[in-house]
Amino acid sequence: QVQLVESGGGLVQSGGSLRLSCAASGISFNGYAMSWYRQSPGKGRELVAAFTNTVGSTNYADAVKGRFTISKDNAKTSVYLQMNNLKPEDTAVYYCHARSYYGSYVHWGQGTRVTVSS
């Protein structure tokens, strides 16, 4: 059974930092492109940060470039999102996402809520 379990969300003041974690199980971790999405109230789900290939290239949404960093630990089958200098517009539910490099397998976590107060 595939599980993506996020943690680390919470309430933080503007300018603060949070580190989100996503623990993956039930998948061959190295065979998946891991990424983070977010969804704010009234908006669609948007890509925040992603590993795009097997050598670790990354891609970031323009709104978070220079503030957020995606990383992963293959031994722990986990992916992280370090979020610095948070802004109220970063308030959203953040989702961990796994897409297989080969085939069409996609998995989502249940989400973790981040609230940034001004």
C-alpha positions as CSV (number, residue, x, y, z in Angstrom):
1,Q,0.0,0.0,0.0
2,V,1.4,3.3,-1.1
3,Q,1.5,6.0,1.6
4,L,2.8,9.6,1.4
5,V,2.6,11.1,4.9
6,E,3.2,14.8,5.3
7,S,4.1,16.6,8.5
8,G,5.5,19.9,9.7
9,G,2.7,22.3,8.8
10,G,1.4,24.9,11.3
11,L,0.9,28.5,12.1
12,V,3.8,30.9,11.6
13,Q,4.3,34.6,11.5
14,S,5.2,36.4,8.3
15,G,9.0,36.1,7.8
16,G,9.2,32.9,9.6
17,S,10.3,29.4,8.5
18,L,8.8,25.9,8.4
19,R,10.1,22.6,7.2
20,L,7.7,20.2,5.7
21,S,8.4,16.5,5.5
22,C,6.9,13.7,3.5
23,A,7.6,10.1,4.3
24,A,7.0,7.7,1.5
25,S,6.3,4.0,1.7
26,G,5.1,1.3,-0.6
27,I,6.9,2.8,-3.7
28,S,10.3,2.3,-5.2
29,F,11.4,5.8,-4.0
30,N,14.3,6.2,-6.5
31,G,11.9,5.5,-9.4
32,Y,9.7,8.5,-8.6
33,A,9.9,12.2,-9.2
34,M,8.9,13.8,-5.9
35,S,7.3,17.2,-5.6
36,W,5.3,19.5,-3.5
37,Y,2.0,21.2,-4.5
38,R,-0.2,23.6,-2.6
39,Q,-3.8,24.7,-2.7
40,S,-5.1,27.9,-1.3
41,P,-8.8,28.5,-0.6
42,G,-10.7,29.2,-3.8
43,K,-7.7,28.3,-6.0
44,G,-6.5,25.3,-7.9
45,R,-3.7,23.1,-6.8
46,E,-0.3,24.5,-8.0
47,L,3.2,23.1,-8.3
48,V,5.5,24.6,-5.7
49,A,8.8,22.6,-6.1
50,A,9.8,19.4,-7.8
51,F,12.6,17.0,-8.6
52,T,12.4,16.7,-12.4
53,N,14.7,13.9,-13.2
54,T,16.8,11.1,-11.7
55,V,19.9,13.2,-11.3
56,G,18.2,15.6,-8.9
57,S,17.4,18.6,-11.1
58,T,14.8,20.8,-9.5
59,N,12.1,23.2,-10.5
60,Y,10.4,25.9,-8.5
61,A,7.3,28.1,-8.9
62,D,8.3,31.7,-9.5
63,A,6.5,32.8,-6.3
64,V,8.8,30.7,-4.1
65,K,12.2,30.9,-5.9
66,G,14.9,31.9,-3.5
67,R,12.8,31.2,-0.4
68,F,11.9,27.5,-0.6
69,T,14.2,24.5,-1.1
70,I,13.2,21.0,-1.9
71,S,15.5,18.2,-0.8
72,K,15.3,14.4,-0.2
73,D,16.9,11.6,1.7
74,N,16.8,8.4,-0.4
75,A,17.8,6.3,2.6
76,K,14.8,7.6,4.6
77,T,12.5,7.6,1.5
78,S,11.6,11.1,2.4
79,V,11.3,14.5,0.7
80,Y,11.4,17.9,2.4
81,L,10.4,21.4,1.8
82,Q,12.3,24.1,3.6
83,M,10.3,27.3,3.5
84,N,11.9,30.5,4.6
85,N,10.7,34.1,4.7
86,L,7.1,32.9,4.6
87,K,4.5,35.3,3.4
88,P,0.7,35.4,4.0
89,E,0.2,34.4,0.4
90,D,2.0,31.1,1.2
91,T,-1.0,30.1,3.3
92,A,-2.3,26.8,1.8
93,V,-2.6,23.1,2.2
94,Y,0.7,21.6,1.0
95,Y,0.6,18.2,-0.7
96,C,3.4,15.7,-1.3
97,H,3.2,14.2,-4.8
98,A,5.0,11.2,-6.4
99,R,5.1,10.5,-10.1
100,S,6.8,7.5,-11.5
101,Y,9.6,8.2,-14.1
102,Y,8.4,5.2,-16.1
103,G,4.7,4.4,-16.5
104,S,1.9,6.6,-15.2
105,Y,1.7,6.0,-11.5
106,V,0.8,9.1,-9.4
107,H,0.3,9.3,-5.7
108,W,-0.7,12.1,-3.4
109,G,-0.4,12.7,0.3
110,Q,-3.2,13.8,2.5
111,G,-1.8,17.4,2.9
112,T,-0.5,19.5,5.7
113,R,-1.8,23.0,6.4
114,V,0.4,26.0,6.5
115,T,-0.9,29.3,7.8
116,V,1.1,32.4,7.7
117,S,-0.1,35.4,9.7
118,S,0.7,39.0,8.8
